Amino acid sequence: RALDQTGTDSQLRNQLSLAHKVTQENQDDTIGNVVATDFLYFDSASELLGNRVLPRKVYEQTMKWKNGSSEEQLLARACGLVFLINKVAAYNDELGVKAEADTVCDLMLEDLNTGSSDLRTKVPKLMDQCDLLMKVGNEYRIQTEESSAWNDEFLNQRNQLANESHRIENERSDRMRAQFGELVKKRSLNHGESKAGRTLSFHFDSSSPVSSDNVTVWVRDGWSIDENSVRVDARQAGNDSATIFVFLPKRSADDLRKHLMDCKAATATLDSRGQPVSPEGIEAKHAMATTKSTAEEKIKQLLNESFQGARVLQGGGNEIAGNNLQEMILEAGEHALTRMYPKFHVGDQLGWDKVYKKAKEGAPDALKMIGHDDEPAKHPVCKAIMGHLGAGK
């Protein structure tokens, strides 16, 4: 009834005629073969077009693809099924049939012995690239005039981005920093037994970081410098350098750029088109939101590939082994602290706060609070302080 508005096809003689036609066309098939559901689409396409149920653009394109290459034939069948499923679902949504990729592939199945695994590999990729279809969540829809207008705006935004590569580079850089922050959340170290607080300072610029009291982590990526140059910088810094060198390799650069453009173009389209009121407009907006979320997911996956190949080096060129960036940086940080404070172990004892309190009270044996029973001047920390202050002070 969703397709047969006149009710003539629902008559018994017409149903028997359809069954006879199917049997004739498939009589030579072996046991295990079934009639794919898209047979209904191609059998009734001309009539649906005449009754103004099927858009002419969809009709002409699917009929053209039907006689084309093997991939075009698959795409024609998939589009026909998306059209049928959407019509049936609109007529009775309680059926629960949705035009999702797996459902479409299963309905295209012709050989039960083979299964639909091959279709599930090929068809979704073709559907994602098809101009006749749009994706809303996990479901596919036939493009409408409204959705075409949204798609035109998307393509316009994307073309602008293609001519402004610096915007894509800035977006990639910002996202890499943000994802780095998600992976490396701990940015402090507890130094020694006394657990003195030390801070990790992250430097993302191409220029050398300025020395500070913090442990500097210099982060660069393969889009701005090659790995060998980072290794050279680490070796030239020397074994006394506390700087940690991090290199993120360049992976899947073209794919990443494509998805960054898709994401930014979809975001700009959603902003510029505003809030639609018609059902077609609302559906088009949901489809554009799906385009954005799909791109976001792909971007994160591709950036993860880069982070999984991260290299962490210490001054002098020693590489920290591991597959967890957070743990590798923390390990390098521990080594860096040894370089920054080579004599820290001399005074690395719990209880200095108590020593300070006792000394203020005038206690001559305040150092007993850290287990030193000899004269204060003989303790290495006190000796160093006195040497720094100078004799007689």
Steps between C-alpha positions, in 0.01 A plus 500: 500500500794736557580488127166395352295816542228384258466158659517313169826320575349363817243303304557126498546470122774762501677333791485167317634670187797632696567156650486346152744758362746437784480125444564535128806718546656279767391151395854392407651592836618219726355414839616752757439800277233753593344801331667821617257761629624765257316303228186678622657839441610439142176323413287791619734797437327617179158485661625678814647772281172538312309527827747766621607285792856454377705817424612515138861564599508179706330304223733615224817453701415153631395382155827629358702328771305178452665463159841623614800343673470244777544772763237719334259207492550445872441870562182500290364207700595662831336832409185319390483319833558820698207654313275199568593469867444870567158484335398194700635647825311826439179304444543286812792580729395223740652247262844606623662470157777758454718578200825414676796361309472145636127486432547618142774242442290218642208594273734495199603142576435251219698194613432375853798266481740789439356741753516880498852554636637605160211742452556644847859573405429673169158662519534734805804669344308559178199633687710745702631652176168506315354841407146362506525402865555677828571343835303584813655321795538142377214525250503605135251730331438609142623854441223762484509854360553630852781256573658586164504866605675403823744286305573788259581723796725228642688469169535877479649514850730212416624667182586811698700291746686332215638843406587593859738225606621699803156458661526123468856502636391709798207267561725195489751662735228599748350153495837335551561717805154424635543126447847517651339655807250214519776239482747676729286621789756471778725804479688486827758278668576406860874526540674248725392366837405847615262523203597854412258633241641556150311627197511376141491794259389422143643695207336457157679769298764433236746733676715368784340528845633749754663341804295506820468333839248257352568182307451606138332261255559617142228353276525508120333306220580365155300774327753762611828307534644157423592244764871508425517874571338446840753228578784734399362771732484249785858382445633854473328598825739265681472257787467778757189646339175445690284576194275218380456475122172357364441425132157411356535339154300612197244230423217485240548869421264511199220319681540721805485814287184375326319430827613830651352679200178298526467581868562873463278523191217315675534725806488813283197363312311429821578852623404675177179306425355554845200313640268361228127459556394263221533122547736484201714778645517337842602172338765682294637660816522161671683363197751786517547438873573137414760613246665709770497228768633241254787733408570567869529129567731445201722791605542358847584156361761640261661717766516198728709327232750783530505491879547124500825551310628774733872517577625631837867598524721644770782746453791307353272290282397216732153375402239398756341171397130434547157523342328731748583866440408609852721237663788568260496873579482437874796262479697756302396760757652297784831485313476872423465582871825316571670722245341820631573421865806271507554552876136479601551156652725652765209676665220273380357416841163536663482733799668821383187691596546375856869594492404852396244526779744377765775729375269801526434402859876505563551125540871417440418142401227579245668274243412198710158523338662359184733262684816715512664484846831666414578869489276699263800631306588145402169432329552534122194723457607736776854495367374598154286781642787638703728481199245689294453771762872542554720489806399708799136544396 
